Structure formats: structure tokens, C-alpha cells
Amino acid sequence: MESHERDLRSVVESDEQRKGVQEDYRSAHLTPREIALLDFAVALTKTPSRLRKGDLDALRGYGLNDEQIVDAVHCISYFNFINRVLDGLGVDPEPSMRYGKEAQ
């Protein structure tokens, strides 16, 4: 998460909310739609074979259209893929990717 903290800080209201999202997004005062999308991201990350049509219907129930769902699946899957590639190769984030650090 540290390499994406700057992005997170750009969309949350406060450091308290940022910390809440990082520690337990379900109690971070997010909207029900945001929580549903994060629940979906966790499920796609941890137990992708358990996802069913009903999971997509639930996202639609929160107002996401098919294009937004496809975008979310692509984004979630890409981050899972690239994190596994980097972890598998033992690559650490560049110093400039760490929040509050300048490029060295």
C-alpha cells in the first residue's frame, strides 16, 4: 500500500480516513458503494473462483454499470498481477514511490 499512499491521500478526506482505509476500510466512513466495490476487490483478490453472477449484480445494485465493472475488474486484476510479479522477483518499491520520500 505504501507505493499507492499518495493516490489514496488524493481521494480521502483526512489522514484519519486514510489510516482507516488502510487498516479496515469497512469502518473508514466510506459510502456503501465504495465498501461494496472494496469487498468485491477483496473477493477477486483472495477467492476469485468463488465469485458468481450475483456478485456482479450486487455491484449493479450500487449503481455501477457494466463498463465500470469491467474497468474495476481490469484494475483489480492488474494490481494483483503486477504485485505478484514484483513480489516474485523480490523487487522493492523505488524510494520515490514511498509517500513523503523524494527521488534519490
C-alpha positions as CSV (number, residue, x, y, z in Angstrom):
1,M,0.0,0.0,0.0
2,E,2.9,2.4,0.6
3,S,3.6,2.9,-3.0
4,H,-0.1,3.9,-3.6
5,E,-0.5,6.1,-0.5
6,R,-0.2,9.3,-2.4
7,D,-3.1,8.2,-4.6
8,L,-5.1,7.3,-1.6
9,R,-4.4,10.6,0.1
10,S,-5.7,12.4,-3.0
11,V,-9.2,10.8,-2.7
12,V,-9.9,10.6,1.1
13,E,-10.9,13.4,3.3
14,S,-8.3,13.2,6.1
15,D,-5.4,11.3,7.5
16,E,-7.8,9.6,9.9
17,Q,-9.8,8.3,7.0
18,R,-6.7,7.3,5.1
19,K,-5.5,5.3,8.1
20,G,-8.9,3.8,8.4
21,V,-9.0,2.6,4.8
22,Q,-5.5,1.1,5.2
23,E,-6.4,-0.7,8.5
24,D,-10.1,-1.6,8.0
25,Y,-11.9,0.0,5.1
26,R,-15.3,-1.2,6.4
27,S,-15.1,1.2,9.3
28,A,-13.5,4.1,7.5
29,H,-16.7,6.1,6.9
30,L,-16.9,5.2,3.2
31,T,-20.1,5.1,1.2
32,P,-21.9,1.8,0.9
33,R,-21.0,1.8,-2.8
34,E,-17.3,2.2,-2.0
35,I,-17.5,-0.6,0.6
36,A,-19.2,-2.9,-1.9
37,L,-16.5,-2.2,-4.5
38,L,-13.8,-2.9,-2.0
39,D,-15.5,-6.1,-0.8
40,F,-15.5,-7.2,-4.5
41,A,-11.8,-6.3,-4.8
42,V,-11.0,-8.4,-1.8
43,A,-13.0,-11.3,-3.1
44,L,-11.5,-11.1,-6.5
45,T,-8.0,-11.0,-4.9
46,K,-8.4,-13.7,-2.3
47,T,-11.1,-16.1,-3.6
48,P,-11.7,-15.4,-7.3
49,S,-13.1,-18.8,-8.0
50,R,-16.0,-18.1,-5.6
51,L,-17.3,-15.1,-7.5
52,R,-20.6,-15.5,-9.1
53,K,-23.1,-13.6,-11.2
54,G,-24.7,-12.4,-8.0
55,D,-21.6,-10.6,-7.0
56,L,-21.8,-8.5,-10.2
57,D,-25.5,-8.0,-9.7
58,A,-24.7,-6.6,-6.3
59,L,-22.4,-4.0,-7.8
60,R,-25.1,-3.1,-10.3
61,G,-27.4,-2.6,-7.3
62,Y,-25.0,0.1,-6.1
63,G,-25.2,1.9,-9.5
64,L,-22.2,0.5,-11.3
65,N,-22.8,-0.1,-14.9
66,D,-21.1,-2.9,-16.9
67,E,-18.4,-0.7,-18.2
68,Q,-17.5,0.4,-14.7
69,I,-17.5,-3.2,-13.5
70,V,-15.2,-4.3,-16.4
71,D,-12.9,-1.3,-15.5
72,A,-12.8,-2.3,-11.9
73,V,-12.1,-6.0,-12.7
74,H,-9.2,-4.9,-15.0
75,C,-7.8,-2.5,-12.4
76,I,-8.0,-5.0,-9.5
77,S,-6.6,-7.8,-11.6
78,Y,-3.7,-5.7,-12.9
79,F,-2.7,-4.7,-9.4
80,N,-2.8,-8.3,-8.3
81,F,-0.8,-9.4,-11.3
82,I,1.9,-6.7,-11.0
83,N,2.3,-7.1,-7.3
84,R,2.8,-10.8,-7.7
85,V,5.4,-10.2,-10.4
86,L,7.3,-7.8,-8.3
87,D,7.0,-9.9,-5.1
88,G,8.1,-13.0,-7.1
89,L,11.2,-11.2,-8.3
90,G,12.0,-9.6,-4.9
91,V,11.5,-6.1,-6.2
92,D,11.1,-3.4,-3.6
93,P,9.3,-0.1,-4.4
94,E,11.6,2.7,-5.7
95,P,12.3,5.2,-3.0
96,S,10.4,7.9,-4.9
97,M,7.3,5.6,-4.7
98,R,7.2,5.8,-0.9
99,Y,5.0,8.5,0.4
100,G,6.9,11.6,1.6
101,K,10.2,10.5,0.0
102,E,11.9,12.3,-2.7
103,A,13.5,10.6,-5.6
104,Q,17.1,9.8,-4.8
